Amino acid sequence: MTFIKSRKSILLGLGLIVAMASPIFSPTSMTIQYPSVQAASDMSKIQLILNKLRASMSSMKDFDELEKAGMSKKDVDRMRRAMTQKIQQLTDDAVSSIRSI
């Protein structure tokens, strides 16, 4: 009986050690990563999204120049709508990535 109790406590201890030392499974990338690695990966993803968002927003100024250079207003407006949709998508991606952290 003492053998069974000690065996249970050893198994419980080993299970606790494995549970505490095991990495977190990341369902988005389907890889196993430790929390600090995953957080760094998430931060780099957010930085990339924000850089793309900043570049997209600054390119909106270029559309005025294209119109002044002779491109038709219809084409420029179409490009503005597409860029606005891209900016909205990048904004949504950034917000959801920040919330997931």
Secondary structure, DSSP 8 states (H G I E B T S, - for coil): -HHHHHHHHHHHHHHHHHHHHS-EEETTTTEEE-HHHHHHHHHHHHHHHHHHHHHHHHHHHHHHHHHHTT--HHHHHHHHHHHHHHHHHHHHHHHHHHHH-
